[in-house]
């Protein structure tokens, strides 16, 4: 059975992504940027970058979260993943205000993602070596 904790973090991450997606539509209306245009107002462009960067981060975050959960610990995966979600929110709030304010949130989410990826790799290697597959 799947652990509910990484599942909750997954849903939380998807909700954050859904909200930043909605924010792009709201910004289009506010700054009168007609599709398919993706530029024209720096405030709109920052909202778009939050959306795009969050999608880019999700591509590595979600598999890393679940692999870490399977090979290391679902509770630790959820805790680290929860910090990633908070980091993405801080990133969005900062970037919406000014590009210079995105750094802390980006650092938090990048660091937690790296922890999940490296931890997953270590967990897999330990699992393989302990299972005797290379004996």
C-alpha positions in Angstrom: 0.0 0.0 0.0 1.2 3.5 -0.8 2.0 5.8 2.1 -0.4 8.7 2.5 2.3 11.2 3.3 4.1 11.4 0.0 0.6 11.3 -1.6 -0.4 14.3 0.4 2.8 16.1 -0.7 2.2 15.2 -4.3 -1.3 16.6 -4.2 0.1 19.7 -2.4 2.7 20.2 -5.2 0.0 19.8 -7.9 -2.2 22.3 -6.1 0.7 24.8 -6.1 1.2 24.2 -9.8 -2.5 24.6 -10.5 -2.5 28.0 -8.6 0.5 29.3 -10.5 -1.3 28.2 -13.7 -4.4 30.2 -12.8 -2.1 33.1 -12.0 -0.9 33.2 -15.6 -4.5 33.5 -16.8 -5.2 36.2 -14.3 -2.0 38.1 -15.3 -3.0 37.8 -18.9 -6.2 39.6 -18.2 -4.6 42.2 -15.8 -1.8 43.1 -18.2 -3.8 42.6 -21.4 -1.5 40.0 -22.9 -3.5 38.2 -25.6 -2.5 34.5 -26.4 -0.3 33.3 -27.9 1.9 36.3 -26.8 4.2 35.4 -23.9 5.8 38.8 -23.4 5.1 42.5 -23.3 5.0 43.4 -19.6 7.8 42.5 -17.1 5.2 41.8 -14.4 3.4 39.3 -16.6 6.7 37.7 -17.7 7.6 37.0 -14.0 4.3 35.3 -13.5 5.0 33.1 -16.6 8.5 32.3 -15.4 7.1 31.1 -12.0 4.7 28.8 -13.9 7.4 27.5 -16.3 10.0 27.0 -13.6 7.5 25.2 -11.3 6.7 22.8 -14.2 10.4 22.3 -14.9 11.0 21.5 -11.2 8.0 19.1 -11.0 9.6 16.9 -13.6 12.4 15.9 -11.3 10.7 16.5 -8.0 7.9 14.0 -8.3 9.9 10.9 -9.4 12.6 11.8 -6.8 9.9 12.1 -4.1 8.4 8.7 -4.8 11.7 6.9 -5.4 13.0 8.3 -2.1 9.8 7.1 -0.5 10.2 3.6 -1.8 13.9 3.1 -1.1 14.5 5.3 2.0 11.5 6.4 3.9 8.0 7.6 3.0 7.9 9.8 6.1 11.2 11.5 5.4 10.2 11.8 1.7 7.1 13.6 2.8 8.9 15.9 5.2 11.6 16.9 2.6 8.9 17.1 -0.1 6.8 19.4 2.2 9.8 21.7 2.5 10.0 21.7 -1.4 6.4 22.8 -1.6 7.0 25.6 0.9 10.1 26.6 -1.1 8.0 26.8 -4.3 5.5 29.1 -2.6 8.2 31.4 -1.3 9.8 31.4 -4.8 6.5 32.4 -6.4 5.7 35.1 -3.9 9.2 36.5 -4.2 9.3 36.4 -8.0 5.9 38.0 -8.4 7.3 41.0 -6.5 10.7 41.2 -8.2 13.1 38.9 -9.9 15.7 39.5 -7.2 13.4 38.1 -4.6 13.1 34.6 -6.0 16.5 33.4 -4.7 15.5 32.0 -1.3 12.6 30.0 -2.5 14.6 28.7 -5.4 17.4 27.7 -3.1 15.0 25.9 -0.8 13.3 23.9 -3.5 16.5 23.1 -5.4 18.3 21.9 -2.2 15.4 19.7 -1.2 15.1 18.3 -4.7 18.9 17.5 -4.7 18.5 15.8 -1.3 15.7 13.6 -2.7 17.6 12.7 -5.8 20.9 11.9 -4.0 19.0 10.1 -1.2 17.1 8.1 -3.8 20.3 7.0 -5.5 21.9 6.1 -2.1 18.8 4.1 -1.2 18.8 2.2 -4.5 22.5 1.4 -4.2 22.1 0.2 -0.7 19.1 -1.9 -1.6 20.9 -3.5 -4.5 24.1 -4.2 -2.5 22.1 -5.6 0.5 19.9 -7.8 -1.7 22.9 -9.7 -3.0 22.2 -9.0 -6.6 25.9 -8.4 -7.3 27.2 -11.3 -5.1 
